[in-house]
Amino acid sequence: MSVGVIIVGAAGRMGQALQRLMADYPDLHHFANIELESSLPNSAAGAIVVVDFSSPAGFRRALSWCVEHKCPLVSGTTGLGEDDERALRQAAGSIPVLWSANMSRGINVMFQGVQAVASRLGTDADAEVLETHHRNKLDAPSGTALALGQCIANARGQSDDVLSGNASRSGARKAGEIGFAVRRGGDIAGEHSATFYLDGECVEITHRATSRDIFARGALQVVAWIADQHPGCYQMADVHFPNPE
């Protein structure tokens, strides 16, 4: 079965990468591009998946259209609010949906490692998340950095209020705090580190993206996978990635 792909945010970095790399996936074909200011199609024939790397406004339009037309949605748009998250969970009652701050296979293995370390060390360790991106990235900390912080908090049984965001510190560090540091410069695709400091030692887990293609390839593999899924709210850990030959 060939799956048609509608790209929301086609003019952006990820949208362009998705278009360029789709030829490597014979089960997918490019159905349509949707810019932020244009309208989604009134109808769609056959198997269609919408992949969204746009803005919160673009995400909302895409989600509404997918619910109306019973199409799966794959989204990596960051900056979503609590209302958007609720809408996504509600939509999962009628369509398959997957949202992830980062669709690279490597970073999602990193999430598992960070969770394991955070669970074993607990709040005895001071946790810091460092992220570095190209000079033009708008959000800070990145969605992936925030997801790493949330992963640490969940593994340690902490509430969201321990996530200090990108606030500057003054005074002594608070017990159990999860800190963030942000660097912007050059054309760096993305670097993320989670470091756990104990007295006399530290544990660091790092992922470096040397090409933005890894994010697009991960998204296209998710698109191919989710086309066969039942309605539900999926995570990257649910996706079956084919082993390379």
C-alpha positions in Angstrom: 0.0 0.0 0.0 1.3 3.4 -1.0 0.8 6.2 1.6 0.3 9.7 0.4 2.0 12.3 2.6 0.7 15.9 3.2 3.5 18.1 4.5 2.5 21.1 6.7 5.3 23.6 6.9 6.8 22.5 3.6 8.9 25.6 3.2 10.8 25.1 6.5 14.0 23.2 7.1 12.3 20.0 8.0 9.7 20.4 5.3 12.3 20.7 2.6 14.3 17.7 4.0 11.1 15.6 4.0 10.5 16.4 0.3 14.1 15.7 -0.7 14.3 12.4 1.2 10.9 10.9 0.4 12.2 9.3 -2.8 14.2 6.9 -0.5 10.9 5.4 0.8 9.1 3.5 -1.9 5.9 3.0 0.2 5.4 6.8 0.5 4.5 9.3 -2.2 4.3 13.1 -1.9 0.6 14.1 -2.0 0.6 17.8 -1.2 2.5 20.7 0.4 0.7 23.1 2.7 2.2 26.4 3.7 1.2 28.1 6.8 -1.0 30.7 5.0 -2.7 28.2 2.7 -5.7 25.8 3.3 -5.6 22.1 3.6 -7.3 20.1 0.9 -11.1 19.7 1.2 -10.8 15.9 0.8 -8.2 13.2 0.4 -8.4 9.9 -1.4 -6.7 6.7 -0.3 -4.2 6.3 2.5 -3.1 9.7 3.6 -0.8 10.8 6.6 -0.3 14.4 7.5 3.2 15.3 8.8 3.5 18.6 10.5 6.6 20.6 11.3 5.2 24.1 11.3 3.9 26.3 14.2 1.3 25.9 16.9 -1.2 27.5 14.6 -0.3 25.2 11.8 -0.5 22.2 14.2 -4.0 23.2 15.2 -5.3 23.4 11.7 -3.6 20.1 10.7 -5.0 18.3 13.8 -8.6 19.6 13.1 -8.3 18.5 9.4 -7.0 15.1 10.3 -9.9 14.5 12.8 -12.4 15.6 10.1 -10.9 13.3 7.4 -9.9 10.4 9.6 -6.2 10.7 8.7 -3.2 10.0 11.0 -1.1 12.9 12.2 2.7 12.9 12.8 3.9 16.2 14.4 7.2 17.5 15.6 6.0 21.1 16.1 7.3 22.6 19.3 5.9 25.4 21.5 2.5 23.7 22.0 0.5 24.6 25.0 -1.6 22.6 27.4 -4.8 23.1 25.3 -2.9 21.7 22.3 -1.8 18.6 24.3 -5.4 18.1 25.4 -6.7 18.4 21.9 -4.1 15.9 20.7 -5.2 13.3 23.4 -8.8 13.9 22.5 -8.1 13.4 18.8 -6.4 10.1 19.6 -9.9 8.7 20.3 -10.6 8.8 16.6 -7.3 8.8 14.7 -3.7 7.7 15.3 -1.5 10.6 16.4 2.2 10.8 17.3 3.9 13.9 18.6 7.6 14.0 19.4 10.0 16.9 20.1 12.7 14.9 18.2 12.2 12.0 15.8 15.8 10.9 15.5 16.3 7.2 16.5 19.5 8.0 18.5 17.9 10.7 20.7 15.1 8.4 21.6 17.6 5.8 22.7 19.2 8.6 24.7 15.8 9.2 26.4 15.8 5.6 27.6 19.3 5.9 28.9 18.6 9.2 30.7 15.6 7.7 32.3 17.6 4.7 33.6 20.3 6.9 35.1 17.9 9.3 36.7 15.9 6.5 38.2 19.0 4.9 39.7 20.7 8.1 41.0 17.5 9.9 42.1 17.7 13.4 43.5 21.1 12.7 45.1 22.5 13.8 41.7 22.3 17.4 40.4 20.8 17.1 36.9 21.7 19.6 34.1 20.5 19.6 30.5 22.7 21.4 27.9 21.6 22.0 24.4 23.3 23.7 21.4 21.7 24.7 18.1 22.2 26.9 15.1 22.0 30.7 15.4 18.5 30.9 13.8 16.6 28.6 16.2 13.8 30.5 17.9 12.7 28.5 20.9 14.9 28.1 24.0 15.4 25.7 25.6 14.7 23.4 22.7 11.7 21.0 22.8 14.2 18.1 23.0 15.9 19.6 26.0 12.6 20.1 27.8 11.6 16.5 26.9 14.9 15.3 28.5 14.2 17.4 31.6 10.7 15.9 31.8 12.2 12.4 31.4 14.4 13.1 34.4 11.6 14.5 36.5 9.3 11.5 35.7 12.0 9.0 36.5 12.7 10.7 39.8 9.0 11.0 40.7 9.1 14.8 40.6 6.5 17.3 39.6 7.0 19.8 36.7 7.8 22.7 39.0 11.4 21.4 39.3 12.1 22.3 35.7 13.8 25.6 35.9 13.7 26.4 32.2 16.3 28.9 30.9 16.2 31.1 34.0 19.5 32.5 35.3 20.5 31.4 38.7 21.5 33.3 41.7 22.5 31.8 45.0 22.9 28.2 45.9 21.4 25.4 43.8 18.1 24.1 45.0 17.8 20.5 46.0 16.3 18.4 43.2 16.4 21.2 40.7 16.7 20.3 37.0 18.7 23.0 35.2 19.0 24.0 31.6 21.7 25.7 29.6 21.3 27.0 26.1 23.9 27.8 23.4 23.2 29.3 20.0 25.7 29.7 17.1 26.8 28.6 13.6 24.8 26.0 11.8 24.8 23.3 14.4 22.0 20.8 13.8 21.6 19.9 17.4 23.6 18.7 20.4 22.0 17.6 23.7 23.7 16.4 26.9 22.2 15.3 30.2 24.7 15.3 33.1 24.2 14.0 36.6 26.6 15.4 39.2 27.5 13.6 42.4 30.2 14.5 44.8 33.4 13.3 43.2 31.9 12.0 40.0 29.4 12.7 37.2 27.6 10.7 34.5 27.0 12.3 31.1 24.9 11.1 28.2 25.3 13.1 24.9 23.7 13.0 21.5 25.1 15.0 18.6 23.2 15.4 15.3 25.7 15.9 12.5 22.9 16.2 9.8 19.3 17.4 9.9 18.5 14.5 7.7 18.2 12.2 10.7 15.1 14.0 11.9 13.4 13.8 8.5 14.3 10.2 8.0 12.9 9.4 11.5 9.7 11.2 10.7 9.3 9.4 7.3 9.7 6.1 9.0 7.1 7.1 11.6 4.7 8.1 8.7 5.1 4.7 7.1 4.5 2.9 10.4 1.5 5.0 11.7 -0.5 4.5 8.5 -1.3 0.9 9.7 -2.1 1.8 13.3 -5.4 2.0 15.1 -6.5 5.3 16.7 -4.4 6.2 19.7 -1.8 8.5 21.1 1.6 7.0 20.2 5.2 7.7 21.3 8.5 7.1 19.5 9.1 4.1 21.8 6.1 2.4 20.1 7.4 2.7 16.6 8.9 -0.3 15.0 12.0 0.8 13.0 13.2 -1.6 10.4 16.8 -2.8 10.9 19.2 -1.6 8.3 20.3 -4.3 5.8 
